[in-house]
């Protein structure tokens, strides 16, 4: 069971809240529709329930608030908006990545593809899917963790009737297994056809909380749709004859001025009236019209808003249900209830005048298996492979050109770093891959499907740092090997010799590529755009290095020689003497202008990331 109590959104600039003291419940084994016109607060209510927006109130999922649920993916599945996946990622790759985020075995992907009818489209890219197939993928993402509750925001928007019927069939099957289904819609006829319980809201407040039979009787009214070029004359004639016969008939002229909606009559009666008066009729059909939201107040004595105290209807009728109304209610109830649907319980009202507890906006949870998630996210698209291939080809070509005159030092030749470039291609590509690590998360937020937020978790950040560092080291090694192979192929093997300071050069080269990757990653995480990460990487040689070089250099009176040995004596664990060489090489890297500039940039970006992203409660 799902219980929403006292949901109230925060006020913005003096405007009334989008959701105001909304209380209702969705029972297990029943499809519940949250009905309201566009702008009535349906989406805001769902976001409050999922703790994605600040406000007041609380939502219980089987007696527990969402932030107290240990594994939310197994408790609630969400469909808000479109599938937030990279357009070049395949359907299967998108679901496998989300499996790693939810801690679900990858074997569930094929099961879900069969369930939603996408078994033959697993290798299709998301950008090539139609709107109906995209809806099916979004539903598969919501069902990934086999949740007890499904929360969907207007899931049939833009779908054909056949696709909408299929989707509602899946929702009814989930409810028939004892699950909770809550979806929003602005179409009362859709709610009557597919739901077993309807919660109507208007202006963010509760209007009615009804079973589908009561909803169909009080909200949906049978009418006769008439299209005629003499709409005004026919409306006057029908109204005059109804008054003469003392019958309750309501005639409404539509905006087109040639269409009438007649309530309380039949097609035969309207046709006979038009024939007697010589009025041509172009259309005459039975329809079901929306009577608008009816406030469902609790009235003592069993009198409902549909009937007055004297038994007459709110529109002046005798209050009895017509055959058309009974047929419409039975049809809606039969379609919405499914098999053996339990009767929903009355809504839980907030007791007492006390204010509901505040809802603090909480970011979506990070992946349960962050390293696996990051690897699948990184290599699930061709962008990573393409960037690495460009780096290898460009480095090989540049190294051949640099070795031609014989004046460029061998380390610069192997790194393909001419003096004209601010950074070698390998470092630039490593920074771009790092920027995409967080830039794509904000552009295509896979961890917060449709929620518009990117998770802030220490485990995810460490996973991204580790994976980006590993990719940068791999790229640095491949570039050196590709450059060496190109030089050996073009100029022979005499050109390549191992320098005496190979250890220091290796540390410097690794530190440069990893530092650029981390700079791009952190900058993209701070500014939430990939271009900011690339700009941060380019700012190191263009801005920071000249700034470091212009710093006044005072004559040093003391030397730091022997610092690694003193650190070894100070530390409690004893590390081998070979570590001193690595520590000394790292210090020389930091002392270099580029190393100093990169260290300063990373320090500033780390502080900015901690300040902007992890200001609240740090979570793993």
Secondary structure, DSSP 4 states (H G I P E B T S, - for coil): -EEEEEEEEPP-TTPPPSS-SEEEEE-TTEEEEEE--TTSSHHHHHHHHTT-S-EEEEEEETTEEGGG-S-GGGTEEEE-SS----TTSBHHHHHHHHHHHHT--TTHHHHHHHHTT-GGGTTSBGGG--HHHHHHHHHHHHTTT--SEEEESSTTTT--HHHHHHHHHHHHHHHHTT-EEEEEES-HHHHHHH-SEEEEEETTEEEEEEEHHHHHHHHEEEEEEEE-TTHHHHHHHHHHHHHHTT---EEEE-TTSSEEEEES--HHHHHHHHHHTT---SEEEEEEEE---------GGG--TTB-TTS-BTTSS-SPPPHHHHHHHHHHHHHHH-SSPPPPPPPPPPPSSPPPPEE---PPPPPTTHHHHHHHHHHTSHHHHHHHHHHHHHHHHHHHHHHHHS-S-HHHHHHT--TTSSS-HHHHHHHHHHHHHHHHHHHS-GGGTTT------HHHHHHHHHHHHHHHHHHHHHHHHHHHHHHHHHH-TTS----TTHHHHHHHHHHHHHHHHHHHHHHHHHHSSHHHHHHHHHHIIIIIHHHHHTS--PPPSS--TTHHHHHHHHSSSPPPTHHHHHHHHHHHHHHSHHHHHHHHHHHHHHHHHHHHHSSS----
